[in-house]
Amino acid sequence: MGRISTLTYFVGKKVLVYFPVQRRGLNKSLAHHWIGPSTIVRTIKTTIYMLRPVSNRLVTFAHVIHIKSYATPCPSIGTPPLTVS
């Protein structure tokens, strides 16, 4: 059980879902296998979650080994810091 029992996600958290589809004509190693972000709607079991993609209302289910946390992109590095006076 090891790794699976330690992974938990909370309702409302944004995650990416592993969906390994290889498109024709694309190299397998260069394909994007993680789709998302999706929001966790409900916990079915400790290892199964109900997900709703941000872009539509279609609800899907995913096992915990097919989910990873979504990190929001950080702002560009070239912007100057804000100064407080």
C-alpha positions in Angstrom: 0.0 0.0 0.0 2.9 2.4 0.8 2.7 5.4 -1.6 -1.0 5.1 -2.4 -2.2 5.3 1.2 -0.2 8.5 1.9 -1.6 10.5 -1.1 -4.7 12.5 -0.2 -6.3 15.4 -1.9 -8.9 17.8 -0.6 -12.2 18.9 -2.2 -11.7 22.0 -4.3 -8.0 21.4 -5.0 -6.8 21.7 -8.6 -5.0 18.7 -10.0 -3.7 17.3 -13.3 -4.9 13.9 -14.6 -2.7 11.3 -16.3 -4.3 10.5 -19.7 -1.8 8.6 -21.9 -3.1 9.1 -25.4 -0.6 8.9 -28.2 -1.7 10.9 -31.3 -0.8 9.6 -34.7 2.4 11.2 -36.0 3.7 12.3 -32.7 6.7 10.8 -30.9 5.6 9.0 -27.7 8.3 10.6 -25.6 7.2 14.1 -26.7 3.5 13.7 -26.1 1.7 15.5 -23.2 0.2 12.9 -21.0 -1.1 15.1 -18.2 -4.3 17.1 -18.9 -6.0 19.7 -16.7 -6.4 21.5 -14.5 -9.4 19.7 -12.9 -11.0 20.4 -9.6 -11.7 17.7 -7.1 -15.5 17.6 -6.5 -15.8 14.6 -4.1 -13.9 11.8 -2.6 -15.5 8.4 -3.5 -13.0 6.2 -1.6 -9.6 7.0 -0.2 -8.1 6.2 -3.6 -10.8 7.4 -6.0 -11.8 11.0 -6.7 -14.6 12.7 -8.7 -13.1 15.4 -10.9 -14.5 18.2 -12.9 -12.4 19.9 -15.6 -12.2 23.7 -15.3 -13.1 24.0 -19.0 -16.4 22.1 -19.0 -19.0 20.4 -16.8 -18.1 16.8 -17.6 -17.5 14.8 -14.4 -14.8 12.1 -14.5 -13.4 9.7 -11.9 -9.7 9.0 -11.4 -7.6 6.8 -9.2 -5.1 8.5 -6.9 -2.1 7.2 -8.9 -3.4 9.1 -12.0 -3.6 12.4 -10.2 -0.9 15.0 -9.3 -1.1 18.5 -7.8 -1.5 21.4 -10.2 0.9 24.3 -9.6 -0.3 27.7 -10.9 2.2 29.3 -13.3 4.3 32.0 -11.6 4.5 35.5 -13.1 7.3 36.2 -15.5 10.7 36.7 -14.0 11.5 39.9 -15.9 8.9 42.0 -14.1 10.4 44.5 -11.6 9.4 43.9 -7.9 6.9 46.3 -6.3 8.3 48.9 -4.0 6.5 50.0 -0.9 7.0 53.6 0.3 
